[in-house]
Amino acid sequence: MTQPRYRKLKTANHLQRLMQWHYASARYLRMGRPLAWVSSGAPVEILRAMGVAAVYPENYSALCGAQRQAVGLCGAAEAQGYSPDLCSYARTSLGSILDGKGAPMHGLPRPDLIVACNNICGTVVKWFEAAAAHYQSPLLVLDAPFLHDGLQPSTLSYVVAQLEEMVRFVQRTTHQRLDAVQLEETVRLANECTELWGEIRALCKSRPSPLNAPDLFVNMAPIVVLRGTHSAVRFYQRLKAEVEQRVRDGVGAIPEEKHRLLWDNIAIWYRLYGFYNLFVDYKACFVADTYTGAWSQTLPPGAGLQGIAAAYATIFLNQSLEYRAALMVRLISEYGVDGFVMHVNRSCKPYSLGQYAVRRAVMERTGVPGLLIEADMCDARSYAEEAVRTRVQAFMESLAEA
Amino acid sequence: MHAAGFAPVRLIQTGSETTLANAHLPSFSCALARAVTERMLRGDLDFLHGVLFTHTCDTLQCLTDIWRMSRPRFRVLSFALPSVLDVSPRRAPGPSGDATGAREYMLAELHRLADTLEHGLGAPVREEELCASIALYDEQRRLLEALHARLDRLTAQQWWSLSISAMLMPVEEHVRVLRRCVDARGIAQNAPGGPKLVLAGALLDDPLIPQVIDELGGRVAGDDLCTGSRYWDTLVDGEQEPFAALAERYLRRAPCPCKHTTREARGERILSLVRNTGAQGVVLVLPKFCDPHAFDAVPLTRALDAADVPHVTLETDVSAPAGQVRTRLQAFLEMLQA
C-alpha cells in the first residue's frame, strides 16, 4: 500500500508543543505553585482554583507506552517486587519512581501532595499509596462508591463531604485557599473544554469520519491533563476548526472508509498506529469509542462542590455494566457503526472483566458483531502480534461478507 | 441479613474446574471470581434466595454486574461499602478526623439494604431481631478470639476448619461447636511442637496450606486473613443504636488491602502479631490476580525484612500445583528449624 494509511492533523504540532510545555512547566515554571499528582478521575478543578499545579501519572505512563519505554520501567517495578499481573500504568509509574534511569523526561517532578479518586479503579488507590509512601507526600483518597443502581442521595452527600475535606486538605498542605469566583471560572473553562471535545467527537458522525481512534486517543491528552485551563480551550478550538474543515471538504481520517467501528477500552499505546492500521487495510475506521468520551461530561455551572461531586461520582467507569452496554448501543446507532472491537486489557480489570457480558448484550440488542482482543495498554510483552492479526482478519472478513 | 431471617453463607472457592465461566470472564480474573461464577452458571447456587455482593475490589465490583447480566433470574444485591476507613471522632474535621462522611454514608447504605430486604424480599429487619443477631455474632467473634488464645492445642487443619466454618455454618450451630472447643476439655493437645507461623493474606478457602503445615510439623500461631482474624477481631458496640453500631464496627475493623486507611499500616499489625504470638515466620498467601494484596505485598515484605522476620510468599491459583506449595513451605520450615 503506497498511500499513507492515516492523515496527519495539522494541529498535531500544536498538541506536541502543548504537552511539552505542560510537562516542562510542571517541573521548571511553577513559580512557587505547589504540585499535585492526581488520578485521571479526580476533581482537578478544585486544585486549579486553589492555585495548585497538577500532573497525571496515568498520562505519563500512557506517554511512556506510546514511546515504547514502558516495558523497561515495568521491569524496574517488578524487580522491586511488584507483580507483573498488576496494571502496567502503575508498574510504569512505580518503575519511574523507584528506578528512573532512562525514564522519559526523567520521570515526573516530586509531588507536594497527592490526590487519588477511586471512581476509575481501586488500583489507583494502591498505586498512589505507594507513591505517597515513597515521597512521604500527603495523600488524599476520595471514595466515590461504584454505582450499580444509579446515584443515591447518600452517595452524593458522601462525595460532597469528601470534596469539602479535600479543600481543607489542600489548604492544610499548601496554605492556599479556595476562592469561589476562581472555582466558578475554572469550572467554566473545564466545561468549555469538555463541550468542545464533545462537539469534535460528534463530528465523527459524518461520513467519512474525520477522525479515527488514534486521533481521538492522541488528542484526548489535554482534556485529561489541562482541563480547566485557557490553553486547553485554545487547543480544542483549533482542533475543532480543522476537523470541521475536514467534514466540509468530505475528507476522512483514512483514505477510504467502508466500515465504521466502535472501540471499547484504553488504547494499545505501543502499537497505536500499527494496530489500527490492521483495520485501515480493510477500509475500517473507528468513528467512536467509550474511553475518550469519558471526558466529555460537563459540570453543572454555579452548583459548586455539589455539582462537581455529582459529575465525578457518575463518570462512565463508575457506572454499571448495564449503563455501559446502553451507552454502546446508543453510540452504535448515533454513529452508524457496523461492528465493535473490545480491547480486553490485562491492566484494567474494572474496564475489562465485564466486557464479555457487555458484548453479548450489545450484540443482542443491535445485531452488530463485536470482537474481543486480549492485550495490554502499556506492556508490549502481552501483545501477541500474529494472534491479534488473525483475529482481526477473521472479524473483518466476516464483516465484509455481512 | 440474619436479623431478616436469612442464613448467610459466604461464597468461597470450592473446586477449580471452570468451563462455563470461561465465556464470562477473561483469563486474568482471580480463581475465586471464576470458581463462584462457575457455580452460579451451573445452577449450583439456586438453593440460595440471592447473593449480596459487597464492594471490596475491582473484580468483585465487576462480578456483581456480570452475574446480573448473565443470569437475570438469580437475585443479586449490592452493597457499596466505603473504601476509605477512619476511626477518629465524629465530625472533627482535620487530618485525623472523620470529616469524610463515611459513617453517615455507611449508615444510609445499611438502611437501604434493610429496605431492600423488606420490600424486595419481604423480610423486614426489626430492631429487636437485629440486636439479637448482633449479640449472637459477637459471641461467635468472642469465641473465635478465645480459641486463638489456645492455638497451641490445635493443629493447623483444626484451626482452619473452625475458622472457615464461621463463614459457612449457621451461626447458631457454629457457636455451639466453638463453645465445646473453647472449653479446655473439648480439645486434646493435638498440635506438634514445630515452628510457629503467622498466616497473612486474603481468603484461605483451601485446606491445602494447613494440611501441608501439619504434615511438616508446623503450627499456626495467628493470622491476618479475611477468613480469619480480620473477621472476628472487632466487636459491635452494644451501647449504640444497632445500625449505627454496625456502621461503627465496620469503620474500626482491621485494615484490609482493599481499603485506604490513615491508621496503622498492615505491616505493623502483622509485626505485632508475630511479637505477641512468638511466631518464627510469616506465610503470605497471595491469590494470583488479586491486585490489592499484590500491591500490599511489597511494603509488607519490606517491613518484615526490616524487622528480620523470615517470610515466604505462596502464590495460589487454580493452576498452582500442590507440589509447589509443599516444596516452598517445606524449605521455609526447614530454614526456620535450622
Boltz contact constraints between the chains, C-beta under 6 A:
constraints:
  - contact:
      token1: [A, 81]
      token2: [B, 298]
      max_distance: 6.0
  - contact:
      token1: [A, 82]
      token2: [B, 298]
      max_distance: 6.0
  - contact:
      token1: [A, 83]
      token2: [B, 294]
      max_distance: 6.0
  - contact:
      token1: [A, 85]
      token2: [B, 289]
      max_distance: 6.0
  - contact:
      token1: [A, 86]
      token2: [B, 294]
      max_distance: 6.0
  - contact:
      token1: [A, 118]
      token2: [B, 83]
      max_distance: 6.0
  - contact:
      token1: [A, 121]
      token2: [B, 58]
      max_distance: 6.0
  - contact:
      token1: [A, 122]
      token2: [B, 57]
      max_distance: 6.0
  - contact:
      token1: [A, 122]
      token2: [B, 58]
      max_distance: 6.0
  - contact:
      token1: [A, 123]
      token2: [B, 291]
      max_distance: 6.0
  - contact:
      token1: [A, 125]
      token2: [B, 260]
      max_distance: 6.0
  - contact:
      token1: [A, 126]
      token2: [B, 295]
      max_distance: 6.0
  - contact:
      token1: [A, 141]
      token2: [B, 84]
      max_distance: 6.0
  - contact:
      token1: [A, 141]
      token2: [B, 260]
      max_distance: 6.0
  - contact:
      token1: [A, 143]
      token2: [B, 82]
      max_distance: 6.0
  - contact:
      token1: [A, 143]
      token2: [B, 83]
      max_distance: 6.0
  - contact:
      token1: [A, 143]
      token2: [B, 84]
      max_distance: 6.0
  - contact:
      token1: [A, 145]
      token2: [B, 80]
      max_distance: 6.0
  - contact:
      token1: [A, 146]
      token2: [B, 55]
      max_distance: 6.0
  - contact:
      token1: [A, 146]
      token2: [B, 61]
      max_distance: 6.0
  - contact:
      token1: [A, 146]
      token2: [B, 80]
      max_distance: 6.0
  - contact:
      token1: [A, 148]
      token2: [B, 64]
      max_distance: 6.0
  - contact:
      token1: [A, 148]
      token2: [B, 78]
      max_distance: 6.0
  - contact:
      token1: [A, 154]
      token2: [B, 105]
      max_distance: 6.0
  - contact:
      token1: [A, 154]
      token2: [B, 108]
      max_distance: 6.0
  - contact:
      token1: [A, 158]
      token2: [B, 101]
      max_distance: 6.0
  - contact:
      token1: [A, 158]
      token2: [B, 105]
      max_distance: 6.0
  - contact:
      token1: [A, 161]
      token2: [B, 100]
      max_distance: 6.0
  - contact:
      token1: [A, 161]
      token2: [B, 101]
      max_distance: 6.0
  - contact:
      token1: [A, 162]
      token2: [B, 100]
      max_distance: 6.0
  - contact:
      token1: [A, 165]
      token2: [B, 99]
      max_distance: 6.0
  - contact:
      token1: [A, 165]
      token2: [B, 100]
      max_distance: 6.0
  - contact:
      token1: [A, 168]
      token2: [B, 93]
      max_distance: 6.0
  - contact:
      token1: [A, 320]
      token2: [B, 65]
      max_distance: 6.0
  - contact:
      token1: [A, 321]
      token2: [B, 65]
      max_distance: 6.0
  - contact:
      token1: [A, 321]
      token2: [B, 69]
      max_distance: 6.0
  - contact:
      token1: [A, 344]
      token2: [B, 26]
      max_distance: 6.0
  - contact:
      token1: [A, 346]
      token2: [B, 28]
      max_distance: 6.0
  - contact:
      token1: [A, 349]
      token2: [B, 58]
      max_distance: 6.0
  - contact:
      token1: [A, 349]
      token2: [B, 59]
      max_distance: 6.0
  - contact:
      token1: [A, 350]
      token2: [B, 58]
      max_distance: 6.0
  - contact:
      token1: [A, 353]
      token2: [B, 29]
      max_distance: 6.0
  - contact:
      token1: [A, 353]
      token2: [B, 62]
      max_distance: 6.0
  - contact:
      token1: [A, 354]
      token2: [B, 62]
      max_distance: 6.0
  - contact:
      token1: [A, 354]
      token2: [B, 65]
      max_distance: 6.0
  - contact:
      token1: [A, 354]
      token2: [B, 66]
      max_distance: 6.0
  - contact:
      token1: [A, 356]
      token2: [B, 24]
      max_distance: 6.0
  - contact:
      token1: [A, 357]
      token2: [B, 66]
      max_distance: 6.0
  - contact:
      token1: [A, 357]
      token2: [B, 69]
      max_distance: 6.0
  - contact:
      token1: [A, 357]
      token2: [B, 70]
      max_distance: 6.0
